[in-house]
């Protein structure tokens, strides 16, 4: 049974981690609607690297979901 790519969505938990960031990048490159689950901003704190990565994902078309 063939499934169209437009019906598939990707949710990445840990998208700023070593493997997660690569999954997000590849998922976006292949054209999948990609959602990245992030911790609340109060838990991330001032981790500039992670915040920059999330902003980069958003600019590439990912949806950032806080949870």
Predicted model as a PDB file, atoms N, CA, C, CB and O in Angstrom, pLDDT in the B-factor column:
MODEL        1                                                                  
ATOM      1  N   UNK A   1       0.848  -1.173   0.000  1.00 45.00           N  
ATOM      2  CA  UNK A   1       0.000   0.000   0.000  1.00 45.00           C  
ATOM      3  C   UNK A   1       0.895   1.238   0.000  1.00 45.00           C  
ATOM      4  CB  UNK A   1      -0.966  -0.003   1.224  1.00 45.00           C  
ATOM      5  O   UNK A   1       1.689   1.426   0.921  1.00 45.00           O  
ATOM      6  N   UNK A   2       0.775   2.062  -1.002  1.00 50.00           N  
ATOM      7  CA  UNK A   2       1.599   3.271  -1.114  1.00 50.00           C  
ATOM      8  C   UNK A   2       0.965   4.414  -0.344  1.00 50.00           C  
ATOM      9  CB  UNK A   2       1.792   3.668  -2.589  1.00 50.00           C  
ATOM     10  O   UNK A   2      -0.247   4.622  -0.407  1.00 50.00           O  
ATOM     11  N   UNK A   3       1.780   5.147   0.376  1.00 56.00           N  
ATOM     12  CA  UNK A   3       1.306   6.308   1.119  1.00 56.00           C  
ATOM     13  C   UNK A   3       1.967   7.540   0.528  1.00 56.00           C  
ATOM     14  CB  UNK A   3       1.613   6.178   2.648  1.00 56.00           C  
ATOM     15  O   UNK A   3       3.178   7.556   0.306  1.00 56.00           O  
ATOM     16  N   UNK A   4       1.175   8.571   0.273  1.00 60.00           N  
ATOM     17  CA  UNK A   4       1.738   9.804  -0.261  1.00 60.00           C  
ATOM     18  C   UNK A   4       2.528  10.521   0.818  1.00 60.00           C  
ATOM     19  CB  UNK A   4       0.632  10.717  -0.815  1.00 60.00           C  
ATOM     20  O   UNK A   4       2.153  10.510   1.990  1.00 60.00           O  
ATOM     21  N   UNK A   5       3.618  11.140   0.413  1.00 61.00           N  
ATOM     22  CA  UNK A   5       4.475  11.861   1.352  1.00 61.00           C  
ATOM     23  C   UNK A   5       3.703  12.978   2.049  1.00 61.00           C  
ATOM     24  CB  UNK A   5       5.699  12.439   0.626  1.00 61.00           C  
ATOM     25  O   UNK A   5       3.977  13.297   3.206  1.00 61.00           O  
ATOM     26  N   UNK A   6       2.730  13.578   1.342  1.00 64.00           N  
ATOM     27  CA  UNK A   6       1.994  14.702   1.917  1.00 64.00           C  
ATOM     28  C   UNK A   6       1.138  14.291   3.117  1.00 64.00           C  
ATOM     29  CB  UNK A   6       1.115  15.336   0.857  1.00 64.00           C  
ATOM     30  O   UNK A   6       0.750  15.140   3.920  1.00 64.00           O  
ATOM     31  N   UNK A   7       0.842  12.995   3.243  1.00 86.00           N  
ATOM     32  CA  UNK A   7       0.040  12.516   4.369  1.00 86.00           C  
ATOM     33  C   UNK A   7       0.895  12.199   5.587  1.00 86.00           C  
ATOM     34  CB  UNK A   7      -0.747  11.285   3.963  1.00 86.00           C  
ATOM     35  O   UNK A   7       0.366  11.987   6.678  1.00 86.00           O  
ATOM     36  N   UNK A   8       2.200  12.163   5.414  1.00 93.00           N  
ATOM     37  CA  UNK A   8       3.096  11.791   6.503  1.00 93.00           C  
ATOM     38  C   UNK A   8       3.621  13.036   7.210  1.00 93.00           C  
ATOM     39  CB  UNK A   8       4.263  10.942   5.977  1.00 93.00           C  
ATOM     40  O   UNK A   8       3.892  14.056   6.576  1.00 93.00           O  
ATOM     41  N   UNK A   9       3.759  12.940   8.514  1.00 96.00           N  
ATOM     42  CA  UNK A   9       4.342  14.002   9.319  1.00 96.00           C  
ATOM     43  C   UNK A   9       5.409  13.385  10.203  1.00 96.00           C  
ATOM     44  CB  UNK A   9       3.259  14.738  10.169  1.00 96.00           C  
ATOM     45  O   UNK A   9       5.308  12.222  10.594  1.00 96.00           O  
ATOM     46  N   UNK A  10       6.428  14.166  10.516  1.00 97.00           N  
ATOM     47  CA  UNK A  10       7.521  13.682  11.348  1.00 97.00           C  
ATOM     48  C   UNK A  10       7.563  14.508  12.628  1.00 97.00           C  
ATOM     49  CB  UNK A  10       8.880  13.755  10.590  1.00 97.00           C  
ATOM     50  O   UNK A  10       7.587  15.738  12.574  1.00 97.00           O  
ATOM     51  N   UNK A  11       7.574  13.841  13.771  1.00 97.00           N  
ATOM     52  CA  UNK A  11       7.748  14.494  15.066  1.00 97.00           C  
ATOM     53  C   UNK A  11       9.085  14.018  15.622  1.00 97.00           C  
ATOM     54  CB  UNK A  11       6.553  14.169  16.057  1.00 97.00           C  
ATOM     55  O   UNK A  11       9.326  12.819  15.762  1.00 97.00           O  
ATOM     56  N   UNK A  12       9.943  14.975  15.934  1.00 98.00           N  
ATOM     57  CA  UNK A  12      11.254  14.634  16.474  1.00 98.00           C  
ATOM     58  C   UNK A  12      11.323  15.111  17.918  1.00 98.00           C  
ATOM     59  CB  UNK A  12      12.399  15.263  15.622  1.00 98.00           C  
ATOM     60  O   UNK A  12      11.179  16.301  18.201  1.00 98.00           O  
ATOM     61  N   UNK A  13      11.544  14.174  18.818  1.00 96.00           N  
ATOM     62  CA  UNK A  13      11.754  14.484  20.225  1.00 96.00           C  
ATOM     63  C   UNK A  13      13.266  14.472  20.431  1.00 96.00           C  
ATOM     64  CB  UNK A  13      11.009  13.452  21.188  1.00 96.00           C  
ATOM     65  O   UNK A  13      13.932  13.496  20.089  1.00 96.00           O  
ATOM     66  N   UNK A  14      13.800  15.538  20.980  1.00 93.00           N  
ATOM     67  CA  UNK A  14      15.248  15.629  21.139  1.00 93.00           C  
ATOM     68  C   UNK A  14      15.918  16.147  19.876  1.00 93.00           C  
ATOM     69  CB  UNK A  14      15.824  14.271  21.510  1.00 93.00           C  
ATOM     70  O   UNK A  14      17.022  15.726  19.531  1.00 93.00           O  
ATOM     71  N   UNK A  15      15.248  17.059  19.191  1.00 94.00           N  
ATOM     72  CA  UNK A  15      15.737  17.567  17.923  1.00 94.00           C  
ATOM     73  C   UNK A  15      17.027  18.358  17.988  1.00 94.00           C  
ATOM     74  CB  UNK A  15      14.713  18.401  17.324  1.00 94.00           C  
ATOM     75  O   UNK A  15      17.668  18.569  16.959  1.00 94.00           O  
ATOM     76  N   UNK A  16      17.423  18.797  19.163  1.00 92.00           N  
ATOM     77  CA  UNK A  16      18.679  19.537  19.281  1.00 92.00           C  
ATOM     78  C   UNK A  16      19.833  18.634  19.725  1.00 92.00           C  
ATOM     79  CB  UNK A  16      18.515  20.690  20.267  1.00 92.00           C  
ATOM     80  O   UNK A  16      20.958  19.101  19.907  1.00 92.00           O  
ATOM     81  N   UNK A  17      19.551  17.352  19.896  1.00 92.00           N  
ATOM     82  CA  UNK A  17      20.595  16.410  20.285  1.00 92.00           C  
ATOM     83  C   UNK A  17      21.414  15.952  19.097  1.00 92.00           C  
ATOM     84  CB  UNK A  17      19.989  15.213  20.977  1.00 92.00           C  
ATOM     85  O   UNK A  17      21.154  16.357  17.964  1.00 92.00           O  
ATOM     86  N   UNK A  18      22.389  15.120  19.345  1.00 95.00           N  
ATOM     87  CA  UNK A  18      23.338  14.667  18.330  1.00 95.00           C  
ATOM     88  C   UNK A  18      22.637  13.988  17.142  1.00 95.00           C  
ATOM     89  CB  UNK A  18      24.344  13.706  18.956  1.00 95.00           C  
ATOM     90  O   UNK A  18      22.921  14.307  15.988  1.00 95.00           O  
ATOM     91  N   UNK A  19      21.738  13.069  17.426  1.00 97.00           N  
ATOM     92  CA  UNK A  19      21.039  12.355  16.356  1.00 97.00           C  
ATOM     93  C   UNK A  19      19.808  13.136  15.892  1.00 97.00           C  
ATOM     94  CB  UNK A  19      20.628  10.949  16.829  1.00 97.00           C  
ATOM     95  O   UNK A  19      19.521  13.201  14.697  1.00 97.00           O  
ATOM     96  N   UNK A  20      19.095  13.719  16.835  1.00 96.00           N  
ATOM     97  CA  UNK A  20      17.864  14.438  16.518  1.00 96.00           C  
ATOM     98  C   UNK A  20      18.047  15.553  15.503  1.00 96.00           C  
ATOM     99  CB  UNK A  20      17.284  15.005  17.763  1.00 96.00           C  
ATOM    100  O   UNK A  20      17.218  15.721  14.609  1.00 96.00           O  
ATOM    101  N   UNK A  21      19.124  16.317  15.631  1.00 96.00           N  
ATOM    102  CA  UNK A  21      19.341  17.427  14.688  1.00 96.00           C  
ATOM    103  C   UNK A  21      19.550  16.910  13.271  1.00 96.00           C  
ATOM    104  CB  UNK A  21      20.552  18.274  15.118  1.00 96.00           C  
ATOM    105  O   UNK A  21      19.172  17.571  12.304  1.00 96.00           O  
ATOM    106  N   UNK A  22      20.141  15.749  13.149  1.00 97.00           N  
ATOM    107  CA  UNK A  22      20.345  15.160  11.818  1.00 97.00           C  
ATOM    108  C   UNK A  22      19.031  14.635  11.240  1.00 97.00           C  
ATOM    109  CB  UNK A  22      21.379  14.022  11.887  1.00 97.00           C  
ATOM    110  O   UNK A  22      18.794  14.728  10.035  1.00 97.00           O  
ATOM    111  N   UNK A  23      18.190  14.091  12.096  1.00 98.00           N  
ATOM    112  CA  UNK A  23      16.877  13.617  11.652  1.00 98.00           C  
ATOM    113  C   UNK A  23      16.032  14.792  11.180  1.00 98.00           C  
ATOM    114  CB  UNK A  23      16.155  12.855  12.788  1.00 98.00           C  
ATOM    115  O   UNK A  23      15.378  14.712  10.140  1.00 98.00           O  
ATOM    116  N   UNK A  24      16.043  15.886  11.942  1.00 98.00           N  
ATOM    117  CA  UNK A  24      15.281  17.075  11.557  1.00 98.00           C  
ATOM    118  C   UNK A  24      15.766  17.597  10.205  1.00 98.00           C  
ATOM    119  CB  UNK A  24      15.405  18.177  12.636  1.00 98.00           C  
ATOM    120  O   UNK A  24      14.956  17.868   9.318  1.00 98.00           O  
ATOM    121  N   UNK A  25      17.069  17.737  10.047  1.00 97.00           N  
ATOM    122  CA  UNK A  25      17.645  18.258   8.812  1.00 97.00           C  
ATOM    123  C   UNK A  25      17.272  17.386   7.614  1.00 97.00           C  
ATOM    124  CB  UNK A  25      19.165  18.355   8.937  1.00 97.00           C  
ATOM    125  O   UNK A  25      16.878  17.907   6.570  1.00 97.00           O  
ATOM    126  N   UNK A  26      17.390  16.080   7.752  1.00 97.00           N  
ATOM    127  CA  UNK A  26      17.084  15.171   6.646  1.00 97.00           C  
ATOM    128  C   UNK A  26      15.592  15.127   6.337  1.00 97.00           C  
ATOM    129  CB  UNK A  26      17.582  13.772   6.967  1.00 97.00           C  
ATOM    130  O   UNK A  26      15.197  15.066   5.173  1.00 97.00           O  
ATOM    131  N   UNK A  27      14.771  15.158   7.370  1.00 97.00           N  
ATOM    132  CA  UNK A  27      13.326  15.159   7.185  1.00 97.00           C  
ATOM    133  C   UNK A  27      12.888  16.396   6.403  1.00 97.00           C  
ATOM    134  CB  UNK A  27      12.608  15.103   8.546  1.00 97.00           C  
ATOM    135  O   UNK A  27      12.073  16.300   5.485  1.00 97.00           O  
ATOM    136  N   UNK A  28      13.427  17.545   6.766  1.00 97.00           N  
ATOM    137  CA  UNK A  28      13.111  18.775   6.044  1.00 97.00           C  
ATOM    138  C   UNK A  28      13.624  18.717   4.610  1.00 97.00           C  
ATOM    139  CB  UNK A  28      13.707  19.985   6.766  1.00 97.00           C  
ATOM    140  O   UNK A  28      12.938  19.153   3.686  1.00 97.00           O  
ATOM    141  N   UNK A  29      14.819  18.183   4.424  1.00 97.00           N  
ATOM    142  CA  UNK A  29      15.413  18.086   3.088  1.00 97.00           C  
ATOM    143  C   UNK A  29      14.569  17.200   2.163  1.00 97.00           C  
ATOM    144  CB  UNK A  29      16.844  17.532   3.183  1.00 97.00           C  
ATOM    145  O   UNK A  29      14.505  17.431   0.956  1.00 97.00           O  
ATOM    146  N   UNK A  30      13.929  16.192   2.743  1.00 96.00           N  
ATOM    147  CA  UNK A  30      13.094  15.296   1.944  1.00 96.00           C  
ATOM    148  C   UNK A  30      11.670  15.810   1.781  1.00 96.00           C  
ATOM    149  CB  UNK A  30      13.065  13.925   2.572  1.00 96.00           C  
ATOM    150  O   UNK A  30      10.851  15.182   1.111  1.00 96.00           O  
ATOM    151  N   UNK A  31      11.378  16.954   2.392  1.00 95.00           N  
ATOM    152  CA  UNK A  31      10.083  17.594   2.181  1.00 95.00           C  
ATOM    153  C   UNK A  31       8.957  17.170   3.095  1.00 95.00           C  
ATOM    154  CB  UNK A  31       9.667  17.358   0.826  1.00 95.00           C  
ATOM    155  O   UNK A  31       7.794  17.464   2.822  1.00 95.00           O  
ATOM    156  N   UNK A  32       9.282  16.483   4.177  1.00 96.00           N  
ATOM    157  CA  UNK A  32       8.244  16.080   5.119  1.00 96.00           C  
ATOM    158  C   UNK A  32       7.874  17.235   6.048  1.00 96.00           C  
ATOM    159  CB  UNK A  32       8.706  14.868   5.937  1.00 96.00           C  
ATOM    160  O   UNK A  32       8.751  17.991   6.465  1.00 96.00           O  
ATOM    161  N   UNK A  33       6.586  17.384   6.379  1.00 97.00           N  
ATOM    162  CA  UNK A  33       6.222  18.339   7.428  1.00 97.00           C  
ATOM    163  C   UNK A  33       6.870  17.846   8.729  1.00 97.00           C  
ATOM    164  CB  UNK A  33       4.640  18.477   7.576  1.00 97.00           C  
ATOM    165  O   UNK A  33       6.604  16.730   9.175  1.00 97.00           O  
ATOM    166  N   UNK A  34       7.706  18.671   9.324  1.00 98.00           N  
ATOM    167  CA  UNK A  34       8.512  18.247  10.458  1.00 98.00           C  
ATOM    168  C   UNK A  34       8.191  19.079  11.680  1.00 98.00           C  
ATOM    169  CB  UNK A  34       9.997  18.342  10.130  1.00 98.00           C  
ATOM    170  O   UNK A  34       8.163  20.308  11.626  1.00 98.00           O  
ATOM    171  N   UNK A  35       7.950  18.394  12.778  1.00 98.00           N  
ATOM    172  CA  UNK A  35       7.642  19.036  14.053  1.00 98.00           C  
ATOM    173  C   UNK A  35       8.745  18.684  15.038  1.00 98.00           C  
ATOM    174  CB  UNK A  35       6.240  18.596  14.593  1.00 98.00           C  
ATOM    175  O   UNK A  35       9.139  17.523  15.155  1.00 98.00           O  
ATOM    176  N   UNK A  36       9.238  19.694  15.742  1.00 97.00           N  
ATOM    177  CA  UNK A  36      10.313  19.487  16.714  1.00 97.00           C  
ATOM    178  C   UNK A  36       9.753  19.828  18.094  1.00 97.00           C  
ATOM    179  CB  UNK A  36      11.586  20.366  16.374  1.00 97.00           C  
ATOM    180  O   UNK A  36       9.332  20.957  18.345  1.00 97.00           O  
ATOM    181  N   UNK A  37       9.755  18.839  18.980  1.00 95.00           N  
ATOM    182  CA  UNK A  37       9.280  19.054  20.340  1.00 95.00           C  
ATOM    183  C   UNK A  37      10.405  19.671  21.158  1.00 95.00           C  
ATOM    184  CB  UNK A  37       8.787  17.724  20.983  1.00 95.00           C  
ATOM    185  O   UNK A  37      11.510  19.131  21.222  1.00 95.00           O  
ATOM    186  N   UNK A  38      10.118  20.795  21.775  1.00 90.00           N  
ATOM    187  CA  UNK A  38      11.116  21.453  22.616  1.00 90.00           C  
ATOM    188  C   UNK A  38      10.586  21.595  24.031  1.00 90.00           C  
ATOM    189  CB  UNK A  38      11.495  22.834  22.043  1.00 90.00           C  
ATOM    190  O   UNK A  38       9.378  21.659  24.262  1.00 90.00           O  
ATOM    191  N   UNK A  39      11.506  21.641  24.959  1.00 85.00           N  
ATOM    192  CA  UNK A  39      11.126  21.898  26.346  1.00 85.00           C  
ATOM    193  C   UNK A  39      10.669  23.343  26.460  1.00 85.00           C  
ATOM    194  CB  UNK A  39      12.309  21.608  27.323  1.00 85.00           C  
ATOM    195  O   UNK A  39      11.014  24.176  25.622  1.00 85.00           O  
ATOM    196  N   UNK A  40       9.888  23.644  27.501  1.00 83.00           N  
ATOM    197  CA  UNK A  40       9.524  25.048  27.717  1.00 83.00           C  
ATOM    198  C   UNK A  40      10.776  25.917  27.850  1.00 83.00           C  
ATOM    199  CB  UNK A  40       8.642  25.190  28.977  1.00 83.00           C  
ATOM    200  O   UNK A  40      11.804  25.469  28.357  1.00 83.00           O  
ATOM    201  N   UNK A  41      10.676  27.143  27.396  1.00 74.00           N  
ATOM    202  CA  UNK A  41      11.819  28.065  27.402  1.00 74.00           C  
ATOM    203  C   UNK A  41      12.405  28.206  28.800  1.00 74.00           C  
ATOM    204  CB  UNK A  41      11.399  29.442  26.871  1.00 74.00           C  
ATOM    205  O   UNK A  41      13.613  28.397  28.944  1.00 74.00           O  
ATOM    206  N   UNK A  42      11.581  28.116  29.822  1.00 77.00           N  
ATOM    207  CA  UNK A  42      12.089  28.242  31.193  1.00 77.00           C  
ATOM    208  C   UNK A  42      13.026  27.087  31.555  1.00 77.00           C  
ATOM    209  CB  UNK A  42      10.922  28.296  32.186  1.00 77.00           C  
ATOM    210  O   UNK A  42      13.893  27.243  32.414  1.00 77.00           O  
ATOM    211  N   UNK A  43      12.860  25.932  30.906  1.00 71.00           N  
ATOM    212  CA  UNK A  43      13.737  24.785  31.170  1.00 71.00           C  
ATOM    213  C   UNK A  43      14.993  24.812  30.308  1.00 71.00           C  
ATOM    214  CB  UNK A  43      12.984  23.486  30.931  1.00 71.00           C  
ATOM    215  O   UNK A  43      16.041  24.316  30.722  1.00 71.00           O  
ATOM    216  N   UNK A  44      14.893  25.390  29.109  1.00 65.00           N  
ATOM    217  CA  UNK A  44      16.068  25.489  28.238  1.00 65.00           C  
ATOM    218  C   UNK A  44      17.053  26.491  28.817  1.00 65.00           C  
ATOM    219  CB  UNK A  44      15.660  25.899  26.800  1.00 65.00           C  
ATOM    220  O   UNK A  44      18.268  26.321  28.715  1.00 65.00           O  
ATOM    221  N   UNK A  45      16.510  27.537  29.425  1.00 71.00           N  
ATOM    222  CA  UNK A  45      17.370  28.575  29.977  1.00 71.00           C  
ATOM    223  C   UNK A  45      18.027  29.379  28.875  1.00 71.00           C  
ATOM    224  CB  UNK A  45      18.427  27.967  30.881  1.00 71.00           C  
ATOM    225  O   UNK A  45      17.414  29.642  27.841  1.00 71.00           O  
ATOM    226  N   UNK A  46      19.247  29.761  29.086  1.00 74.00           N  
ATOM    227  CA  UNK A  46      19.964  30.566  28.112  1.00 74.00           C  
ATOM    228  C   UNK A  46      20.964  29.741  27.315  1.00 74.00           C  
ATOM    229  CB  UNK A  46      20.673  31.703  28.803  1.00 74.00           C  
ATOM    230  O   UNK A  46      22.080  30.191  27.059  1.00 74.00           O  
ATOM    231  N   UNK A  47      20.570  28.549  26.926  1.00 83.00           N  
ATOM    232  CA  UNK A  47      21.426  27.721  26.105  1.00 83.00           C  
ATOM    233  C   UNK A  47      21.352  28.253  24.673  1.00 83.00           C  
ATOM    234  CB  UNK A  47      21.008  26.212  26.182  1.00 83.00           C  
ATOM    235  O   UNK A  47      20.501  27.836  23.887  1.00 83.00           O  
ATOM    236  N   UNK A  48      22.242  29.166  24.354  1.00 87.00           N  
ATOM    237  CA  UNK A  48      22.216  29.870  23.078  1.00 87.00           C  
ATOM    238  C   UNK A  48      22.324  28.910  21.896  1.00 87.00           C  
ATOM    239  CB  UNK A  48      23.342  30.888  23.023  1.00 87.00           C  
ATOM    240  O   UNK A  48      21.650  29.094  20.882  1.00 87.00           O  
ATOM    241  N   UNK A  49      23.162  27.895  22.021  1.00 90.00           N  
ATOM    242  CA  UNK A  49      23.343  26.942  20.916  1.00 90.00           C  
ATOM    243  C   UNK A  49      22.025  26.262  20.551  1.00 90.00           C  
ATOM    244  CB  UNK A  49      24.393  25.881  21.290  1.00 90.00           C  
ATOM    245  O   UNK A  49      21.688  26.147  19.373  1.00 90.00           O  
ATOM    246  N   UNK A  50      21.280  25.812  21.563  1.00 88.00           N  
ATOM    247  CA  UNK A  50      20.004  25.140  21.303  1.00 88.00           C  
ATOM    248  C   UNK A  50      18.971  26.111  20.749  1.00 88.00           C  
ATOM    249  CB  UNK A  50      19.473  24.490  22.582  1.00 88.00           C  
ATOM    250  O   UNK A  50      18.211  25.762  19.846  1.00 88.00           O  
ATOM    251  N   UNK A  51      18.939  27.321  21.281  1.00 88.00           N  
ATOM    252  CA  UNK A  51      17.992  28.312  20.781  1.00 88.00           C  
ATOM    253  C   UNK A  51      18.287  28.666  19.328  1.00 88.00           C  
ATOM    254  CB  UNK A  51      18.032  29.573  21.648  1.00 88.00           C  
ATOM    255  O   UNK A  51      17.362  28.802  18.527  1.00 88.00           O  
ATOM    256  N   UNK A  52      19.557  28.815  18.979  1.00 93.00           N  
ATOM    257  CA  UNK A  52      19.927  29.112  17.598  1.00 93.00           C  
ATOM    258  C   UNK A  52      19.557  27.956  16.675  1.00 93.00           C  
ATOM    259  CB  UNK A  52      21.428  29.408  17.498  1.00 93.00           C  
ATOM    260  O   UNK A  52      19.112  28.177  15.548  1.00 93.00           O  
ATOM    261  N   UNK A  53      19.737  26.734  17.143  1.00 94.00           N  
ATOM    262  CA  UNK A  53      19.401  25.569  16.340  1.00 94.00           C  
ATOM    263  C   UNK A  53      17.897  25.514  16.078  1.00 94.00           C  
ATOM    264  CB  UNK A  53      19.872  24.282  17.036  1.00 94.00           C  
ATOM    265  O   UNK A  53      17.469  25.242  14.956  1.00 94.00           O  
ATOM    266  N   UNK A  54      17.098  25.773  17.111  1.00 94.00           N  
ATOM    267  CA  UNK A  54      15.647  25.774  16.947  1.00 94.00           C  
ATOM    268  C   UNK A  54      15.209  26.862  15.974  1.00 94.00           C  
ATOM    269  CB  UNK A  54      14.957  25.967  18.298  1.00 94.00           C  
ATOM    270  O   UNK A  54      14.328  26.630  15.146  1.00 94.00           O  
ATOM    271  N   UNK A  55      15.812  28.045  16.064  1.00 94.00           N  
ATOM    272  CA  UNK A  55      15.489  29.121  15.128  1.00 94.00           C  
ATOM    273  C   UNK A  55      15.876  28.740  13.702  1.00 94.00           C  
ATOM    274  CB  UNK A  55      16.200  30.418  15.539  1.00 94.00           C  
ATOM    275  O   UNK A  55      15.156  29.053  12.754  1.00 94.00           O  
ATOM    276  N   UNK A  56      17.003  28.069  13.554  1.00 97.00           N  
ATOM    277  CA  UNK A  56      17.442  27.610  12.237  1.00 97.00           C  
ATOM    278  C   UNK A  56      16.442  26.597  11.660  1.00 97.00           C  
ATOM    279  CB  UNK A  56      18.854  26.981  12.327  1.00 97.00           C  
ATOM    280  O   UNK A  56      16.091  26.675  10.482  1.00 97.00           O  
ATOM    281  N   UNK A  57      15.990  25.663  12.476  1.00 97.00           N  
ATOM    282  CA  UNK A  57      14.996  24.688  12.029  1.00 97.00           C  
ATOM    283  C   UNK A  57      13.724  25.398  11.583  1.00 97.00           C  
ATOM    284  CB  UNK A  57      14.681  23.677  13.149  1.00 97.00           C  
ATOM    285  O   UNK A  57      13.130  25.054  10.561  1.00 97.00           O  
ATOM    286  N   UNK A  58      13.316  26.393  12.366  1.00 97.00           N  
ATOM    287  CA  UNK A  58      12.090  27.132  12.043  1.00 97.00           C  
ATOM    288  C   UNK A  58      12.237  27.858  10.712  1.00 97.00           C  
ATOM    289  CB  UNK A  58      11.752  28.138  13.161  1.00 97.00           C  
ATOM    290  O   UNK A  58      11.303  27.870   9.910  1.00 97.00           O  
ATOM    291  N   UNK A  59      13.387  28.457  10.469  1.00 98.00           N  
ATOM    292  CA  UNK A  59      13.630  29.142   9.189  1.00 98.00           C  
ATOM    293  C   UNK A  59      13.599  28.166   8.015  1.00 98.00           C  
ATOM    294  CB  UNK A  59      14.981  29.871   9.223  1.00 98.00           C  
ATOM    295  O   UNK A  59      13.252  28.543   6.895  1.00 98.00           O  
ATOM    296  N   UNK A  60      13.964  26.913   8.276  1.00 97.00           N  
ATOM    297  CA  UNK A  60      13.968  25.892   7.226  1.00 97.00           C  
ATOM    298  C   UNK A  60      12.576  25.294   7.010  1.00 97.00           C  
ATOM    299  CB  UNK A  60      14.960  24.782   7.575  1.00 97.00           C  
ATOM    300  O   UNK A  60      12.376  24.508   6.084  1.00 97.00           O  
ATOM    301  N   UNK A  61      11.614  25.664   7.860  1.00 97.00           N  
ATOM    302  CA  UNK A  61      10.239  25.195   7.679  1.00 97.00           C  
ATOM    303  C   UNK A  61       9.708  24.248   8.732  1.00 97.00           C  
ATOM    304  CB  UNK A  61      10.132  24.540   6.394  1.00 97.00           C  
ATOM    305  O   UNK A  61       8.573  23.784   8.627  1.00 97.00           O  
ATOM    306  N   UNK A  62      10.500  23.952   9.742  1.00 98.00           N  
ATOM    307  CA  UNK A  62      10.025  23.060  10.809  1.00 98.00           C  
ATOM    308  C   UNK A  62       9.028  23.800  11.707  1.00 98.00           C  
ATOM    309  CB  UNK A  62      11.220  22.524  11.653  1.00 98.00           C  
ATOM    310  O   UNK A  62       9.067  25.023  11.840  1.00 98.00           O  
ATOM    311  N   UNK A  63       8.156  23.033  12.301  1.00 98.00           N  
ATOM    312  CA  UNK A  63       7.205  23.563  13.278  1.00 98.00           C  
ATOM    313  C   UNK A  63       7.747  23.246  14.658  1.00 98.00           C  
ATOM    314  CB  UNK A  63       5.766  22.962  13.079  1.00 98.00           C  
ATOM    315  O   UNK A  63       8.036  22.089  14.963  1.00 98.00           O  
ATOM    316  N   UNK A  64       7.886  24.262  15.491  1.00 95.00           N  
ATOM    317  CA  UNK A  64       8.415  24.069  16.848  1.00 95.00           C  
ATOM    318  C   UNK A  64       7.214  23.938  17.787  1.00 95.00           C  
ATOM    319  CB  UNK A  64       9.366  25.269  17.286  1.00 95.00           C  
ATOM    320  O   UNK A  64       6.339  24.803  17.820  1.00 95.00           O  
ATOM    321  N   UNK A  65       7.190  22.847  18.544  1.00 95.00           N  
ATOM    322  CA  UNK A  65       6.093  22.569  19.471  1.00 95.00           C  
ATOM    323  C   UNK A  65       6.661  22.524  20.877  1.00 95.00           C  
ATOM    324  CB  UNK A  65       5.367  21.230  19.117  1.00 95.00           C  
ATOM    325  O   UNK A  65       7.593  21.770  21.156  1.00 95.00           O  
ATOM    326  N   UNK A  66       6.097  23.335  21.759  1.00 90.00           N  
ATOM    327  CA  UNK A  66       6.588  23.345  23.149  1.00 90.00           C  
ATOM    328  C   UNK A  66       5.783  22.356  23.972  1.00 90.00           C  
ATOM    329  CB  UNK A  66       6.494  24.773  23.772  1.00 90.00           C  
ATOM    330  O   UNK A  66       4.557  22.300  23.878  1.00 90.00           O  
ATOM    331  N   UNK A  67       6.486  21.579  24.775  1.00 87.00           N  
ATOM    332  CA  UNK A  67       5.769  20.602  25.589  1.00 87.00           C  
ATOM    333  C   UNK A  67       6.632  20.032  26.675  1.00 87.00           C  
ATOM    334  CB  UNK A  67       5.242  19.492  24.735  1.00 87.00           C  
ATOM    335  O   UNK A  67       6.175  19.193  27.451  1.00 87.00           O  
TER     336      UNK A  67                                                      
ENDMDL                                                                          
END                                                                             
